[in-house]
Amino acid sequence: VSLFALSPNLRPSVELLADVLRNPAFAPAEVERLRNQQLVSIENELTQPGGLAARTLPPILFGAAHPYGRPSSGTGDAAVVSKLGRADLVAFQQAWLRPDKATIFIVSDRPLAEGRSVLDASLGGWKGEGAPGAKSFPAALPQPQSRIVLVDRPDSPQSLIYGGQVTPLKGSDELLPYIAANDVLGGNFLSRLNMDIRESKGWSYGVSGNFRRLLQRVPYMVSAPVQADRTGDALAAMQQDIAQFLTSQGITPEEKERTILGFVRELPGSFETGSDVLGGMQNNVLYGRPDDYYDTIASRYRALTAPEMDKAIRSVIDPSKFIWVVVGDAKAVKPQLDRLRLPVEVKTVPQRTAQGEK
């Protein structure tokens, strides 16, 4: 829950925020309006390659029962959304949006004592209701079995390739060497994947790979929209690029220098606004970092060596465990994928329904 306000209006603004936190109305008409909006958003995702891929890959990587095995858009499942009522929202609010689970951050030009006084006046008496919620993360994840899941989108002129695995990393781990190494593999325009598939071969508008920083487990994911008639070739080239990077063709001195200089020179621009500073503070708390984390980050980037970066990323990424999701025209794409010597499972696009109902 966030608030942006002019400093002279801080007190009445915080009073309004406190009223929202402590006395949410969940008016039935508003619940119904927002439910319909969310169901329409889900319907729209089912028409888009990116939405289909984002709904297909996480449940395979984490398992459908895992909190991270949900669509990354956050819109949820239509069958669940269609049945939610006001009582469900109230129960969630009471379990999770409560003072014993809250950390308050403030970025302001006003003195700290003034901000504290305003917050105490509006939120000092805030108390939780009922039992607090408890997070649950299943210990076991599905055993990764490398394969291709083809989501049939008939007559699609392009294919969208998603691939990924769950790494042993946690979001609270120090990810600097992994992120720096991935910048060479898939993290920016000059990365190996993009320069090969887009610039050299011309099969895609852009290829990227990134660690997705989730608190409990960190997946690594690559994505590439490609020409339909080059789907198999593009996936094979991505596999080869990743395998070579992780074995025989590690980071060069030129790539290391470009990457480290880029990260260091970007730092000043990362804290230009109040919201940038706020985000840094929140990340420090979320990931258990010291308050001076960003004061020392430049020196830690500069201390990285190419062998250290290679060792880091090679210790957590295993191409033989990648699950690949391809959204495209099965009749045109499946024969290409069958040549890649991986099991190919074909799925149809989930049936669209009117506002979540059959």
Contacts in CASP RR format, 6 or more apart in sequence:
PFRMAT RR
TARGET T0000
AUTHOR 0000-0000-0000
METHOD contacts of the structure
MODEL  1
VSLFALSPNLRPSVELLADVLRNPAFAPAEVERLRNQQLVSIENELTQPG
GLAARTLPPILFGAAHPYGRPSSGTGDAAVVSKLGRADLVAFQQAWLRPD
KATIFIVSDRPLAEGRSVLDASLGGWKGEGAPGAKSFPAALPQPQSRIVL
VDRPDSPQSLIYGGQVTPLKGSDELLPYIAANDVLGGNFLSRLNMDIRES
KGWSYGVSGNFRRLLQRVPYMVSAPVQADRTGDALAAMQQDIAQFLTSQG
ITPEEKERTILGFVRELPGSFETGSDVLGGMQNNVLYGRPDDYYDTIASR
YRALTAPEMDKAIRSVIDPSKFIWVVVGDAKAVKPQLDRLRLPVEVKTVP
QRTAQGEK
1 17 0 8 1.000
1 20 0 8 1.000
1 21 0 8 1.000
1 97 0 8 1.000
3 13 0 8 1.000
3 14 0 8 1.000
3 17 0 8 1.000
4 275 0 8 1.000
5 13 0 8 1.000
5 14 0 8 1.000
7 108 0 8 1.000
7 109 0 8 1.000
7 110 0 8 1.000
10 108 0 8 1.000
10 110 0 8 1.000
10 114 0 8 1.000
10 115 0 8 1.000
10 118 0 8 1.000
11 118 0 8 1.000
11 121 0 8 1.000
11 122 0 8 1.000
14 118 0 8 1.000
14 119 0 8 1.000
14 121 0 8 1.000
14 122 0 8 1.000
14 123 0 8 1.000
15 121 0 8 1.000
15 122 0 8 1.000
17 122 0 8 1.000
18 122 0 8 1.000
18 123 0 8 1.000
18 126 0 8 1.000
21 97 0 8 1.000
21 123 0 8 1.000
21 126 0 8 1.000
22 123 0 8 1.000
22 126 0 8 1.000
24 90 0 8 1.000
24 93 0 8 1.000
24 97 0 8 1.000
26 86 0 8 1.000
26 89 0 8 1.000
26 90 0 8 1.000
26 93 0 8 1.000
28 86 0 8 1.000
31 84 0 8 1.000
31 85 0 8 1.000
31 86 0 8 1.000
31 89 0 8 1.000
35 81 0 8 1.000
35 82 0 8 1.000
35 84 0 8 1.000
36 355 0 8 1.000
38 75 0 8 1.000
38 76 0 8 1.000
38 81 0 8 1.000
39 78 0 8 1.000
39 81 0 8 1.000
39 82 0 8 1.000
39 355 0 8 1.000
39 356 0 8 1.000
40 355 0 8 1.000
41 73 0 8 1.000
41 75 0 8 1.000
42 75 0 8 1.000
42 76 0 8 1.000
42 77 0 8 1.000
42 78 0 8 1.000
42 81 0 8 1.000
42 356 0 8 1.000
43 78 0 8 1.000
43 352 0 8 1.000
43 353 0 8 1.000
43 356 0 8 1.000
45 51 0 8 1.000
45 52 0 8 1.000
45 54 0 8 1.000
45 55 0 8 1.000
45 71 0 8 1.000
45 73 0 8 1.000
45 75 0 8 1.000
46 52 0 8 1.000
46 55 0 8 1.000
46 349 0 8 1.000
46 350 0 8 1.000
46 352 0 8 1.000
47 352 0 8 1.000
49 153 0 8 1.000
49 156 0 8 1.000
49 158 0 8 1.000
49 159 0 8 1.000
49 160 0 8 1.000
49 225 0 8 1.000
49 327 0 8 1.000
49 328 0 8 1.000
50 160 0 8 1.000
50 162 0 8 1.000
50 327 0 8 1.000
51 71 0 8 1.000
51 73 0 8 1.000
52 151 0 8 1.000
52 153 0 8 1.000
52 160 0 8 1.000
52 327 0 8 1.000
52 349 0 8 1.000
53 151 0 8 1.000
53 160 0 8 1.000
53 162 0 8 1.000
53 223 0 8 1.000
53 325 0 8 1.000
53 327 0 8 1.000
54 71 0 8 1.000
54 72 0 8 1.000
54 73 0 8 1.000
54 162 0 8 1.000
55 71 0 8 1.000
55 73 0 8 1.000
55 350 0 8 1.000
56 149 0 8 1.000
56 151 0 8 1.000
56 162 0 8 1.000
56 325 0 8 1.000
56 327 0 8 1.000
56 347 0 8 1.000
57 149 0 8 1.000
57 162 0 8 1.000
57 163 0 8 1.000
57 164 0 8 1.000
57 221 0 8 1.000
57 323 0 8 1.000
57 325 0 8 1.000
58 68 0 8 1.000
58 69 0 8 1.000
58 70 0 8 1.000
58 71 0 8 1.000
58 72 0 8 1.000
59 69 0 8 1.000
59 70 0 8 1.000
60 142 0 8 1.000
60 149 0 8 1.000
60 323 0 8 1.000
60 325 0 8 1.000
61 68 0 8 1.000
61 69 0 8 1.000
61 141 0 8 1.000
61 142 0 8 1.000
61 144 0 8 1.000
61 164 0 8 1.000
61 165 0 8 1.000
61 166 0 8 1.000
61 219 0 8 1.000
61 323 0 8 1.000
62 68 0 8 1.000
62 69 0 8 1.000
62 141 0 8 1.000
62 142 0 8 1.000
62 166 0 8 1.000
62 217 0 8 1.000
62 219 0 8 1.000
63 69 0 8 1.000
63 141 0 8 1.000
63 142 0 8 1.000
65 138 0 8 1.000
66 137 0 8 1.000
66 138 0 8 1.000
66 141 0 8 1.000
67 135 0 8 1.000
67 136 0 8 1.000
67 137 0 8 1.000
67 216 0 8 1.000
68 214 0 8 1.000
68 216 0 8 1.000
68 217 0 8 1.000
68 219 0 8 1.000
70 76 0 8 1.000
71 77 0 8 1.000
75 81 0 8 1.000
78 353 0 8 1.000
78 356 0 8 1.000
79 356 0 8 1.000
81 356 0 8 1.000
82 355 0 8 1.000
82 356 0 8 1.000
82 357 0 8 1.000
94 128 0 8 1.000
94 129 0 8 1.000
94 130 0 8 1.000
95 130 0 8 1.000
95 131 0 8 1.000
95 132 0 8 1.000
95 133 0 8 1.000
96 132 0 8 1.000
96 133 0 8 1.000
98 128 0 8 1.000
98 129 0 8 1.000
98 132 0 8 1.000
99 123 0 8 1.000
99 126 0 8 1.000
99 127 0 8 1.000
99 128 0 8 1.000
100 128 0 8 1.000
100 132 0 8 1.000
101 132 0 8 1.000
101 133 0 8 1.000
103 285 0 8 1.000
104 119 0 8 1.000
104 123 0 8 1.000
105 278 0 8 1.000
105 281 0 8 1.000
105 282 0 8 1.000
105 285 0 8 1.000
106 115 0 8 1.000
106 119 0 8 1.000
107 274 0 8 1.000
107 275 0 8 1.000
107 277 0 8 1.000
107 278 0 8 1.000
107 281 0 8 1.000
108 115 0 8 1.000
137 216 0 8 1.000
141 166 0 8 1.000
141 217 0 8 1.000
144 165 0 8 1.000
144 166 0 8 1.000
144 321 0 8 1.000
144 322 0 8 1.000
144 323 0 8 1.000
145 323 0 8 1.000
145 343 0 8 1.000
146 320 0 8 1.000
146 321 0 8 1.000
146 322 0 8 1.000
146 323 0 8 1.000
146 324 0 8 1.000
146 342 0 8 1.000
147 323 0 8 1.000
147 324 0 8 1.000
147 342 0 8 1.000
147 343 0 8 1.000
147 344 0 8 1.000
147 345 0 8 1.000
148 235 0 8 1.000
148 324 0 8 1.000
148 325 0 8 1.000
148 326 0 8 1.000
148 337 0 8 1.000
148 340 0 8 1.000
148 342 0 8 1.000
148 343 0 8 1.000
148 344 0 8 1.000
148 345 0 8 1.000
149 323 0 8 1.000
149 324 0 8 1.000
149 325 0 8 1.000
149 326 0 8 1.000
149 345 0 8 1.000
149 347 0 8 1.000
150 326 0 8 1.000
150 328 0 8 1.000
150 330 0 8 1.000
150 333 0 8 1.000
150 334 0 8 1.000
150 337 0 8 1.000
150 344 0 8 1.000
150 345 0 8 1.000
150 346 0 8 1.000
150 347 0 8 1.000
151 325 0 8 1.000
151 326 0 8 1.000
151 327 0 8 1.000
151 328 0 8 1.000
151 347 0 8 1.000
151 348 0 8 1.000
151 349 0 8 1.000
152 328 0 8 1.000
152 329 0 8 1.000
152 330 0 8 1.000
152 346 0 8 1.000
152 347 0 8 1.000
152 348 0 8 1.000
152 349 0 8 1.000
153 327 0 8 1.000
153 328 0 8 1.000
153 329 0 8 1.000
153 349 0 8 1.000
154 329 0 8 1.000
154 330 0 8 1.000
154 331 0 8 1.000
155 329 0 8 1.000
156 228 0 8 1.000
156 327 0 8 1.000
156 328 0 8 1.000
156 329 0 8 1.000
157 228 0 8 1.000
158 225 0 8 1.000
158 226 0 8 1.000
158 227 0 8 1.000
158 228 0 8 1.000
158 328 0 8 1.000
159 225 0 8 1.000
159 226 0 8 1.000
159 227 0 8 1.000
159 228 0 8 1.000
159 231 0 8 1.000
159 234 0 8 1.000
159 326 0 8 1.000
159 327 0 8 1.000
159 328 0 8 1.000
159 329 0 8 1.000
159 333 0 8 1.000
160 223 0 8 1.000
160 224 0 8 1.000
160 225 0 8 1.000
160 226 0 8 1.000
160 326 0 8 1.000
160 327 0 8 1.000
160 328 0 8 1.000
161 222 0 8 1.000
161 223 0 8 1.000
161 224 0 8 1.000
161 225 0 8 1.000
161 226 0 8 1.000
161 231 0 8 1.000
161 234 0 8 1.000
161 235 0 8 1.000
161 238 0 8 1.000
161 324 0 8 1.000
161 325 0 8 1.000
161 326 0 8 1.000
162 221 0 8 1.000
162 222 0 8 1.000
162 223 0 8 1.000
162 324 0 8 1.000
162 325 0 8 1.000
162 326 0 8 1.000
162 327 0 8 1.000
163 221 0 8 1.000
163 222 0 8 1.000
163 223 0 8 1.000
163 322 0 8 1.000
163 323 0 8 1.000
163 324 0 8 1.000
163 325 0 8 1.000
164 219 0 8 1.000
164 220 0 8 1.000
164 221 0 8 1.000
164 222 0 8 1.000
164 322 0 8 1.000
164 323 0 8 1.000
164 324 0 8 1.000
165 219 0 8 1.000
165 220 0 8 1.000
165 317 0 8 1.000
165 318 0 8 1.000
165 321 0 8 1.000
165 322 0 8 1.000
165 323 0 8 1.000
166 217 0 8 1.000
166 218 0 8 1.000
166 219 0 8 1.000
167 211 0 8 1.000
167 217 0 8 1.000
167 218 0 8 1.000
167 219 0 8 1.000
167 220 0 8 1.000
167 316 0 8 1.000
167 317 0 8 1.000
168 316 0 8 1.000
169 175 0 8 1.000
169 178 0 8 1.000
169 211 0 8 1.000
169 217 0 8 1.000
169 218 0 8 1.000
169 316 0 8 1.000
170 215 0 8 1.000
170 216 0 8 1.000
170 217 0 8 1.000
170 218 0 8 1.000
171 213 0 8 1.000
171 214 0 8 1.000
171 215 0 8 1.000
171 216 0 8 1.000
171 218 0 8 1.000
171 287 0 8 1.000
172 215 0 8 1.000
172 287 0 8 1.000
172 288 0 8 1.000
173 218 0 8 1.000
175 211 0 8 1.000
175 213 0 8 1.000
175 218 0 8 1.000
176 297 0 8 1.000
176 300 0 8 1.000
176 301 0 8 1.000
176 304 0 8 1.000
177 304 0 8 1.000
177 308 0 8 1.000
177 309 0 8 1.000
177 312 0 8 1.000
177 313 0 8 1.000
178 211 0 8 1.000
178 312 0 8 1.000
178 313 0 8 1.000
178 316 0 8 1.000
179 211 0 8 1.000
180 259 0 8 1.000
180 260 0 8 1.000
180 263 0 8 1.000
180 301 0 8 1.000
180 304 0 8 1.000
180 309 0 8 1.000
181 251 0 8 1.000
181 309 0 8 1.000
181 310 0 8 1.000
181 312 0 8 1.000
181 313 0 8 1.000
182 209 0 8 1.000
182 210 0 8 1.000
182 211 0 8 1.000
182 220 0 8 1.000
182 313 0 8 1.000
183 191 0 8 1.000
183 259 0 8 1.000
183 263 0 8 1.000
184 191 0 8 1.000
184 192 0 8 1.000
184 245 0 8 1.000
184 251 0 8 1.000
184 255 0 8 1.000
184 256 0 8 1.000
184 259 0 8 1.000
184 309 0 8 1.000
185 191 0 8 1.000
185 192 0 8 1.000
185 193 0 8 1.000
185 209 0 8 1.000
185 241 0 8 1.000
185 242 0 8 1.000
185 245 0 8 1.000
185 313 0 8 1.000
186 192 0 8 1.000
186 193 0 8 1.000
186 194 0 8 1.000
186 207 0 8 1.000
186 208 0 8 1.000
186 209 0 8 1.000
186 210 0 8 1.000
186 222 0 8 1.000
187 208 0 8 1.000
187 209 0 8 1.000
187 210 0 8 1.000
188 194 0 8 1.000
190 258 0 8 1.000
191 207 0 8 1.000
191 208 0 8 1.000
191 209 0 8 1.000
192 241 0 8 1.000
192 245 0 8 1.000
193 207 0 8 1.000
193 208 0 8 1.000
193 209 0 8 1.000
193 222 0 8 1.000
193 224 0 8 1.000
193 238 0 8 1.000
193 241 0 8 1.000
193 242 0 8 1.000
194 206 0 8 1.000
194 207 0 8 1.000
194 208 0 8 1.000
196 207 0 8 1.000
196 237 0 8 1.000
196 241 0 8 1.000
197 203 0 8 1.000
197 204 0 8 1.000
197 206 0 8 1.000
197 207 0 8 1.000
197 224 0 8 1.000
197 226 0 8 1.000
197 234 0 8 1.000
197 237 0 8 1.000
197 238 0 8 1.000
197 241 0 8 1.000
198 204 0 8 1.000
198 205 0 8 1.000
198 206 0 8 1.000
198 207 0 8 1.000
201 230 0 8 1.000
201 233 0 8 1.000
201 234 0 8 1.000
201 237 0 8 1.000
203 226 0 8 1.000
203 227 0 8 1.000
203 230 0 8 1.000
203 233 0 8 1.000
203 234 0 8 1.000
203 237 0 8 1.000
204 224 0 8 1.000
204 225 0 8 1.000
204 226 0 8 1.000
204 227 0 8 1.000
204 234 0 8 1.000
205 225 0 8 1.000
206 224 0 8 1.000
206 225 0 8 1.000
207 222 0 8 1.000
207 223 0 8 1.000
207 224 0 8 1.000
207 238 0 8 1.000
208 222 0 8 1.000
208 223 0 8 1.000
208 224 0 8 1.000
209 220 0 8 1.000
209 221 0 8 1.000
209 222 0 8 1.000
209 223 0 8 1.000
210 220 0 8 1.000
210 221 0 8 1.000
210 222 0 8 1.000
211 218 0 8 1.000
211 219 0 8 1.000
211 220 0 8 1.000
212 218 0 8 1.000
212 219 0 8 1.000
212 220 0 8 1.000
212 221 0 8 1.000
213 287 0 8 1.000
215 286 0 8 1.000
215 287 0 8 1.000
220 316 0 8 1.000
220 317 0 8 1.000
222 238 0 8 1.000
222 242 0 8 1.000
224 234 0 8 1.000
224 238 0 8 1.000
226 234 0 8 1.000
227 234 0 8 1.000
228 328 0 8 1.000
228 329 0 8 1.000
228 332 0 8 1.000
228 333 0 8 1.000
229 332 0 8 1.000
229 336 0 8 1.000
231 326 0 8 1.000
231 328 0 8 1.000
231 332 0 8 1.000
231 333 0 8 1.000
231 336 0 8 1.000
231 337 0 8 1.000
232 333 0 8 1.000
232 336 0 8 1.000
232 337 0 8 1.000
232 339 0 8 1.000
232 340 0 8 1.000
233 336 0 8 1.000
235 324 0 8 1.000
235 326 0 8 1.000
235 337 0 8 1.000
235 340 0 8 1.000
236 340 0 8 1.000
239 319 0 8 1.000
239 322 0 8 1.000
239 340 0 8 1.000
242 317 0 8 1.000
242 319 0 8 1.000
242 322 0 8 1.000
243 319 0 8 1.000
246 313 0 8 1.000
246 314 0 8 1.000
246 317 0 8 1.000
246 319 0 8 1.000
247 314 0 8 1.000
250 306 0 8 1.000
250 310 0 8 1.000
251 259 0 8 1.000
251 306 0 8 1.000
251 309 0 8 1.000
251 310 0 8 1.000
252 306 0 8 1.000
253 306 0 8 1.000
255 306 0 8 1.000
256 304 0 8 1.000
256 305 0 8 1.000
256 306 0 8 1.000
256 309 0 8 1.000
260 301 0 8 1.000
260 302 0 8 1.000
260 304 0 8 1.000
263 301 0 8 1.000
264 298 0 8 1.000
264 301 0 8 1.000
264 302 0 8 1.000
267 294 0 8 1.000
267 297 0 8 1.000
267 298 0 8 1.000
269 276 0 8 1.000
270 276 0 8 1.000
271 277 0 8 1.000
271 280 0 8 1.000
271 294 0 8 1.000
280 294 0 8 1.000
283 289 0 8 1.000
284 290 0 8 1.000
284 291 0 8 1.000
284 293 0 8 1.000
284 294 0 8 1.000
324 342 0 8 1.000
326 333 0 8 1.000
326 337 0 8 1.000
330 346 0 8 1.000
334 344 0 8 1.000
334 346 0 8 1.000
337 344 0 8 1.000
338 344 0 8 1.000
END
